[in-house]
Amino acid sequence: MRRRTRNLLPRRLTNKRDNFQPNVGGAKTGGPSRSPVVVGLGNPGRSYERTRHNVGFLVADELARRYGGDWRKKKKSQATDINLGKSSATLLKPQTFMNNSGAALGGYRVQDLIIVHDDLDLPVGDVRVKVGGGAGGHNGLRSIIGQLGNEFVRVRIGVGRPAEHLTVTDHVLGKMDPPVKDAVPTAADAVEAVIGEGTEVAMNRFNVRNGSTAE
């Protein structure tokens, strides 16, 4: 009797989340979110609007402007849903103040998050993409890591180190430098690249300085 054999060739796998591929690792997970959740960090209130610490809010606003987002109150955040071609995403601006940012993200899975934030360790106006890592002295990141773990994608906007006579708090709550504001469209481009083309492609594109790859 002729023995029937199975086709052992693997079936082609499709990525249901398009090109968004953050590195999950062993981080804790939360609720049911399946599309990317872009979280711009900042402090609510007019007195903080143009401070260095609020550049994440400006990037979220830029993405909402590009894709016709309509901000609404959602639990502890301002939120809007947008469509980027074949991909959809949720934009969030936590309203819990920076030091308690993680409290606004309950119910979201850490591997779905793209956190956009200011970064003291980057030159003013530089934009970089990263996955994982520590808080680096950033209280908003520390809150999120404490709540969910650290395996999320980051889009970092450099604000530089404080002058000798300033504390870190005075620096990040000081008026935003023009190069930081000018970096907002580039940071929005980086978020689009992460969602549309994948994290690795975005890192290769945005983490290059003077012909070499930068962290």
C-alpha positions as CSV (number, residue, x, y, z in Angstrom):
1,M,0.0,0.0,0.0
2,R,1.3,3.4,-0.9
3,R,1.9,5.5,2.1
4,R,0.5,9.0,2.0
5,T,2.8,11.8,3.1
6,R,2.0,15.1,4.6
7,N,3.3,18.3,3.1
8,L,5.9,19.4,5.6
9,L,6.5,22.8,4.1
10,P,5.5,25.5,6.6
11,R,2.6,27.7,5.8
12,R,3.4,31.4,5.2
13,L,2.8,33.3,8.4
14,T,1.2,36.7,8.3
15,N,1.7,39.5,10.8
16,K,-1.8,40.6,11.9
17,R,-0.3,43.8,13.4
18,D,1.2,44.9,10.0
19,N,4.8,46.0,10.6
20,F,4.7,47.0,14.3
21,Q,7.1,44.6,15.9
22,P,8.3,45.8,19.4
23,N,10.6,43.4,21.3
24,V,8.3,41.9,24.0
25,G,10.7,40.0,26.2
26,G,9.3,38.8,29.5
27,A,7.5,41.9,30.5
28,K,4.2,41.9,32.3
29,T,1.1,42.4,30.2
30,G,-2.2,44.1,30.8
31,G,-5.5,44.4,28.9
32,P,-6.8,43.6,25.5
33,S,-5.2,46.3,23.3
34,R,-4.0,44.9,19.9
35,S,-3.1,48.0,17.8
36,P,-0.2,50.3,18.6
37,V,-0.8,52.8,21.5
38,V,1.3,55.9,21.1
39,V,1.8,57.7,24.4
40,G,3.1,61.2,24.4
41,L,4.4,62.1,27.8
42,G,3.9,65.5,29.4
43,N,2.1,67.4,32.1
44,P,-1.5,68.7,31.8
45,G,-2.2,72.4,32.1
46,R,-1.3,75.6,30.2
47,S,1.7,76.5,32.4
48,Y,3.5,73.3,31.1
49,E,2.5,73.5,27.4
50,R,5.8,74.8,26.0
51,T,8.2,73.1,28.5
52,R,10.9,70.6,27.4
53,H,9.1,67.9,29.4
54,N,6.0,68.3,27.2
55,V,7.5,67.5,23.9
56,G,5.8,64.1,23.9
57,F,2.4,65.9,24.0
58,L,3.4,68.0,21.0
59,V,4.3,64.8,19.0
60,A,1.0,63.3,19.8
61,D,-0.7,66.5,18.8
62,E,1.2,66.5,15.5
63,L,0.1,62.9,14.7
64,A,-3.5,63.8,15.6
65,R,-3.3,66.8,13.2
66,R,-1.8,64.7,10.4
67,Y,-4.5,62.1,10.6
68,G,-7.6,64.0,11.7
69,G,-7.6,62.8,15.3
70,D,-10.3,64.3,17.6
71,W,-9.1,64.4,21.3
72,R,-11.6,63.1,23.9
73,K,-11.4,62.3,27.6
74,K,-10.8,58.5,28.2
75,K,-10.3,57.5,31.8
76,K,-7.0,59.2,32.9
77,S,-5.9,60.4,29.4
78,Q,-6.8,62.5,26.4
79,A,-7.2,59.9,23.6
80,T,-7.9,59.7,19.9
81,D,-7.9,56.9,17.3
82,I,-6.2,57.4,14.0
83,N,-5.7,55.4,10.8
84,L,-2.2,55.4,9.1
85,G,-2.9,53.8,5.8
86,K,-3.4,50.1,6.5
87,S,-2.6,50.5,10.2
88,S,-4.7,52.0,13.0
89,A,-3.4,53.4,16.3
90,T,-4.5,55.0,19.5
91,L,-2.9,58.2,20.7
92,L,-2.8,59.0,24.4
93,K,-1.8,62.0,26.4
94,P,-1.9,61.0,30.1
95,Q,-3.5,63.6,32.4
96,T,-2.0,62.2,35.6
97,F,1.1,64.4,35.6
98,M,4.4,63.1,34.5
99,N,5.5,61.4,37.7
100,N,2.3,59.2,37.7
101,S,2.2,58.4,33.9
102,G,1.9,54.7,34.5
103,A,-1.4,55.1,36.3
104,A,-3.0,56.2,33.0
105,L,-1.9,53.0,31.1
106,G,-3.8,50.4,33.1
107,G,-5.5,48.0,30.7
108,Y,-2.9,48.4,27.9
109,R,-0.3,45.7,27.0
110,V,3.3,46.9,27.4
111,Q,4.2,45.3,24.0
112,D,1.7,47.6,22.3
113,L,3.1,50.8,23.6
114,I,5.2,53.4,21.8
115,I,6.3,56.0,24.4
116,V,7.4,59.4,23.1
117,H,9.4,61.4,25.6
118,D,12.1,64.0,26.2
119,D,15.6,62.7,26.9
120,L,18.4,64.4,28.8
121,D,21.0,62.1,27.4
122,L,20.5,63.1,23.8
123,P,21.8,66.3,22.2
124,V,19.1,69.0,21.8
125,G,16.8,68.1,18.9
126,D,18.1,64.6,18.2
127,V,15.5,61.9,17.7
128,R,16.2,58.2,18.4
129,V,14.2,55.0,18.5
130,K,14.9,52.4,21.2
131,V,13.3,49.3,22.8
132,G,13.6,48.5,26.5
133,G,16.2,50.0,28.9
134,G,16.0,51.9,32.2
135,A,14.3,55.1,33.2
136,G,17.5,57.2,32.9
137,G,16.2,59.5,35.6
138,H,12.9,60.2,33.7
139,N,10.1,60.0,36.3
140,G,7.4,59.3,33.7
141,L,9.4,56.3,32.4
142,R,10.0,55.2,35.9
143,S,6.3,55.2,36.6
144,I,5.5,53.2,33.4
145,I,8.2,50.7,34.1
146,G,7.0,50.2,37.6
147,Q,3.5,49.6,36.4
148,L,4.0,47.5,33.2
149,G,7.7,46.6,32.7
150,N,10.2,48.2,30.3
151,E,9.8,46.3,27.0
152,F,8.1,49.0,25.1
153,V,9.3,51.0,22.1
154,R,10.5,54.5,22.8
155,V,10.8,57.5,20.5
156,R,13.3,59.8,22.3
157,I,13.7,63.6,21.7
158,G,16.9,65.1,23.0
159,V,16.6,68.1,25.3
160,G,20.3,68.1,26.5
161,R,21.7,68.3,29.9
162,P,21.0,71.3,32.3
163,A,23.4,74.1,32.6
164,E,25.6,74.1,35.7
165,H,23.4,76.5,37.7
166,L,20.1,74.5,36.9
167,T,18.7,71.4,38.5
168,V,17.3,68.7,36.2
169,T,13.7,69.7,37.3
170,D,14.3,73.3,36.4
171,H,15.7,72.3,33.0
172,V,12.9,70.0,31.9
173,L,10.3,72.4,33.2
174,G,12.0,75.3,31.4
175,K,11.0,76.8,28.1
176,M,11.4,74.4,25.1
177,D,14.4,75.3,22.9
178,P,13.6,75.9,19.2
179,P,15.6,72.8,18.1
180,V,13.4,70.7,20.4
181,K,10.2,72.1,18.9
182,D,11.7,71.7,15.4
183,A,12.3,68.0,16.1
184,V,8.5,67.3,16.7
185,P,7.8,66.5,13.0
186,T,10.8,64.2,12.9
187,A,9.7,62.4,16.0
188,A,6.2,62.0,14.5
189,D,7.9,60.6,11.4
190,A,9.7,58.1,13.6
191,V,6.5,56.9,15.2
192,E,5.0,56.5,11.7
193,A,8.0,54.4,10.7
194,V,7.8,52.2,13.8
195,I,4.1,51.5,13.0
196,G,4.3,51.2,9.3
197,E,7.7,49.6,8.7
198,G,8.7,48.0,12.0
199,T,11.0,48.9,14.9
200,E,14.2,47.7,13.3
201,V,13.7,49.7,10.2
202,A,12.9,52.8,12.2
203,M,16.0,52.4,14.4
204,N,18.2,52.0,11.3
205,R,16.7,55.2,9.8
206,F,16.6,57.5,12.8
207,N,19.6,56.3,14.9
208,V,22.2,57.4,12.5
209,R,24.6,60.3,13.1
210,N,27.6,61.3,11.1
211,G,27.5,58.1,9.1
212,S,27.4,55.7,12.1
213,T,24.7,54.1,14.1
214,A,23.9,55.8,17.4
215,E,22.0,54.4,20.4
